[in-house]
Amino acid sequence: MDNFEELLKKDLQQFLLGLNEVDERLPECPDVEDKWKDIAKAYLPDGIREFQDYPSASLGWMMYIGMAVAKMWDTEWEIYSKLEDLYTYLRDKRGYDSMDEYIREEVLLLEGVDYTLLERVTGECASRVYNALMHQRLEPGTKEAFNGYLACLHQLYLMGAAVQLKRMGYRMTKMN
């Protein structure tokens, strides 16, 4: 599964690089990365339930969560870092089905073209990851299928954070 996750990372990075949404060198933000396990644990019951009928939402919402956590890190991390469950905090603002809109409108403060563009980019990333997962031909309900789904969520979370960090002006360039 490590190889699969690495392939996902490379594919998403190349796609987002082509759109100028990330830099060649992805950012390192340990505070955001450290929240992954707790967020994933809280997200999995909702994400797995929704995956069968709405796989793009089940996957794409995690990219939005990564963006939201990066934004929280940049603005009020001393407050947000103390929240016990960041996922539930985000979800409960408008509910699971509208979490994407809440994050774009209220957390990222997007509107108009930026709002629509981010929706398209996130949707395409979710579709790419879903397609890669389906090509693994994993038997539903198996440990392998669960690990594949988790790898998809992890990379979408990290890419969401990377996209948002770049949008906020954090640039990862090699120092001479």
N, C-alpha and C positions, 0 to 999 in steps of 0.2 A: 504494500500500500504506500510505502514511502516513495517509491518510484512514480506511482500514480499521482501523488500529491505534488511531486516535483514537476511532473508534466503539466499539471494544472497551473502551477505557479508560472512556469515559462510561457504557456499559452496566454494566460490572462495578462501577464506583464507585457508581452509583445503586442497584444491587441490594444491595451491601454497606452502603451508607448506610442503606437501609431496614431492615437487620438490626442497625444500630448497630455494625457491625464496623469501619468506617472513619469518619473525620471528613470534613466537607465539603471541607476543604483537606487534600490528601494530604501525607504527610510527605516531607521531603527528607532522604535519608541517603546522601550521596555514597559512603561506604565500601561500603555494600551495593550500590548501583547500579554502582560500579566493578567489582564481581566478575561482573556479568552476562555480559560477552563470554566470559570464560574458562569460566564455568559452562555457557553455551549450547554452546560448542564441544565441551566434554567430554560434554555430555548428548545432543547430536544423534544420534550413532550408535544409542544405546539408544532414544531417543524415537521416531525415525523407524521403527526396526524394530518397535516395539510399536504404532505408530499404526494400522496396518491392522486388527488384531484387537482392540485395546484403546485406542480413541482417548481415552476419558475418563481412563484412567490415564496415558497418554502426555502429556496436557495437564495433568491435575490434579497430577501429581507435581511439576511445576515450581512450582506454588503452594506446596506443602509445602517445597520447597527455598528459596523466598523467605522463608518463615517461619523456617526453620532458620538461614539466614544472618543474619536480623535478630536472632534470639536469640543467636547466636554473637557478633554485634557488641556486644550489650548485656552479655554476660558475660565473655568472654575474648578480645576481639578481637586483643589483642597477640599471642596464640598462633595463633588461627585465621586471621588475615590473612596469616600467613606460610606457611600450607599452600599447596602448589603447585596442588592440584586439589581444591577443596572438594566438587565433585560426586562424584568417585570416593570421597572420604573418607566421605561420607554413604551412597552406594550400597553400598559394600563392607562396611558394618556388618552387613547382613542380606541383601543382594542387591537387585536392582532391584524384584522383585515385592513385597517387604516394606518397601520404603523409606518408604512412607507411615506404616506402623505404627511403624517405628523412630523417625521424626521425632516423631510424636505422643507416643509413650511415653518415649523416652530424651532427646530434645532439648527438647521443649516440656513434658514431664512432665505430660501430661494423662491423666485416667482418668475413668471413669463418663460422666456426661452431657456434660461438656466434650469428651471424646474423641469421642463419637458426634456431637455438634453440629458439631464442626469437620469431621468426615468428610462430613456432609451439606452443609455450606456449600461445602466444596471441590469436592465432586461436582457441586453445582449450578453453580458457577462454570465448571467444566470443560465441563459440558453446554451452557451458554449460549455459551461461546466456540466449541465444536465446531459448534453450530447456526449461528452467524454465519459460520464458515469454510465450511461446506457451502453456505450461501446465496450465497457468492461464485461458486460454480460454476466453480472453477478446475480445469483439466485436471491430473489426477494426474501427478506426475513432472516438472512444468514448474518453471521458475524462479519463476513467479508463485505456484504452489502451495507451494513451499518458503518463499518470503517471507511468505506468508499464515500458514503454520504457525509460523514464527519470530516473527511479530507476536503471535500468540496466546500463545506461550510467554513472550515478553517482558512482556506485560501481566499474565499470571498470576503471574510472578515478582515484579513490582512490587507487585501487589495482595496477594500473600502477605506480603511484607515490611510493607506498610501495616497489614494486619490484625494481625500480630504486634506491631508497634510500638505500636499502640493498646492491645492486650491487656497490654502491659508498662507502660502508663501514659503513653506519649508522646502528647501532645495537640497538634494543630495548630490553634491558634486565632489569629485576627487580633488583633494588639496595637494598642491605641489610643494 
